[in-house]
Amino acid sequence: MMVGFLLARAGVDVIVLEKHADFFRDFRGDTIHPSTFELMHELGMLDEFLKIPHQQIPEIGVRFDERFLRIADFTRLSTTVHALGLMPQWDFLNFIQKKAAAYPGFHLMMETTVTDLLEENGKIIGVKVTTGNSVEEIRANLVIAADGRSSILREKAGMKIISYGVPIDVLWFRLSKTSTDHGQTLGYFRNGSLTVLLDRNDYWQCGFVIAKGGFAEIKQKGLRSFGERISEAVPFFKDRVEELKDWEQVKLLTVMVDHLEKWYRDGFLCIGDAAHAMSPVGGVGINLALQDAVATANIIWKPLKENRSVDLSTLQKVQKRRQFPTRMTQRLQLGLQNGVIKARLSGKKLKPPLLMIALNKFRWLRGIPAKLIGVGIRPEHIKTPDVENIQSK
């Protein structure tokens, strides 16, 4: 949606394909990072964007048993908004869609599923889609795969994936919220478990971290046993775990960390999770995807505006621009997964890492993780023009 908006804003004819009828579902990435607020500011849309109901969290931390440790202070950033935002991703997508629709070159096809790529003499020239009961072909100067970690398009394109071993999965569910609940934290480490809570006003979206492949054993022990584990992890949930009445309410997020060896082919480019699946650690996947979108639009808009194909050397620039921040972020995530989280899923009561104790003690240190989480490595800035000069109207 973001790269489609930026390209249409620059005068490029764009079709965005979405297989669902709407955007209303439980996305994992509801964070609006300071760098995203900055992009809205650069686009002249920040004031309107801030009117969408959301929360702003100036500081985040983790809770080890009864001890709360502050680990990231966003007020120390030099961004326009000094906080991490929480906004349902469907609201974010609807906002970008509305802005994109103001440009004549933007076209959105809902309930349209991409099934295959169109290829001619080794070059990708479009996609095959199903919409309703019909099958159609859509031809384009460039196909951008932004269809996530289970990308159909990257599979059809035969892209080589390099995967890393990951020791965790996440169980995703919701529980009601009361006015006496604790505020937002990055995570609860308690009794050999880790639970992440996203505040969605009237309910909590919960991520319960488990050992890789452990969901079958949890299901075998039953929902009651699982509810007890949740209560032990987050004590104020004890009076409401019975809201989970069947396993359909609990979704398994299979955590993956991978990246493509090469993000592009002639006429084809992967971005976001389709190019590099991120761990949920730090909630930075959405930020990486948006930064990819901005960098992509900055690099490719001119040839597309002239109705030309984007040559391989230009597509290579996208990967060169975004590969370093992606790989470095993945290394940091893997280090936290293997060095901190995995050890604390063993059931043993372990002390907080010394680094987190230091972050809690020295406020100036908390600006470092705030920058890594909130801004990222090599943040992008809007360089595409607004050919219609519509801006925030």
Secondary structure as GFF3:
##gff-version 3
##sequence-region A 1 393
A	DSSP	alpha_helix	2	9	.	.	.	ID=ss1
A	DSSP	beta_strand	14	17	.	.	.	ID=ss2
A	DSSP	beta_strand	31	32	.	.	.	ID=ss3
A	DSSP	alpha_helix	34	42	.	.	.	ID=ss4
A	DSSP	alpha_helix	46	49	.	.	.	ID=ss5
A	DSSP	beta_strand	55	57	.	.	.	ID=ss6
A	DSSP	beta_strand	59	64	.	.	.	ID=ss7
A	DSSP	beta_strand	67	73	.	.	.	ID=ss8
A	DSSP	three_ten_helix	74	76	.	.	.	ID=ss9
A	DSSP	beta_strand	84	86	.	.	.	ID=ss10
A	DSSP	alpha_helix	89	100	.	.	.	ID=ss11
A	DSSP	beta_strand	106	109	.	.	.	ID=ss12
A	DSSP	beta_strand	112	120	.	.	.	ID=ss13
A	DSSP	beta_strand	123	131	.	.	.	ID=ss14
A	DSSP	beta_strand	134	139	.	.	.	ID=ss15
A	DSSP	beta_strand	143	145	.	.	.	ID=ss16
A	DSSP	alpha_helix	152	156	.	.	.	ID=ss17
A	DSSP	beta_strand	161	164	.	.	.	ID=ss18
A	DSSP	beta_strand	168	176	.	.	.	ID=ss19
A	DSSP	beta_strand	187	190	.	.	.	ID=ss20
A	DSSP	beta_strand	193	199	.	.	.	ID=ss21
A	DSSP	beta_strand	203	211	.	.	.	ID=ss22
A	DSSP	alpha_helix	215	221	.	.	.	ID=ss23
A	DSSP	alpha_helix	223	233	.	.	.	ID=ss24
A	DSSP	three_ten_helix	235	237	.	.	.	ID=ss25
A	DSSP	three_ten_helix	241	243	.	.	.	ID=ss26
A	DSSP	three_ten_helix	247	249	.	.	.	ID=ss27
A	DSSP	beta_strand	251	253	.	.	.	ID=ss28
A	DSSP	beta_strand	257	260	.	.	.	ID=ss29
A	DSSP	beta_strand	264	265	.	.	.	ID=ss30
A	DSSP	beta_strand	268	270	.	.	.	ID=ss31
A	DSSP	three_ten_helix	272	274	.	.	.	ID=ss32
A	DSSP	three_ten_helix	281	283	.	.	.	ID=ss33
A	DSSP	alpha_helix	285	305	.	.	.	ID=ss34
A	DSSP	alpha_helix	312	336	.	.	.	ID=ss35
A	DSSP	pi_helix	337	341	.	.	.	ID=ss36
A	DSSP	three_ten_helix	342	345	.	.	.	ID=ss37
A	DSSP	alpha_helix	354	361	.	.	.	ID=ss38
A	DSSP	three_ten_helix	363	366	.	.	.	ID=ss39
A	DSSP	alpha_helix	367	374	.	.	.	ID=ss40
###
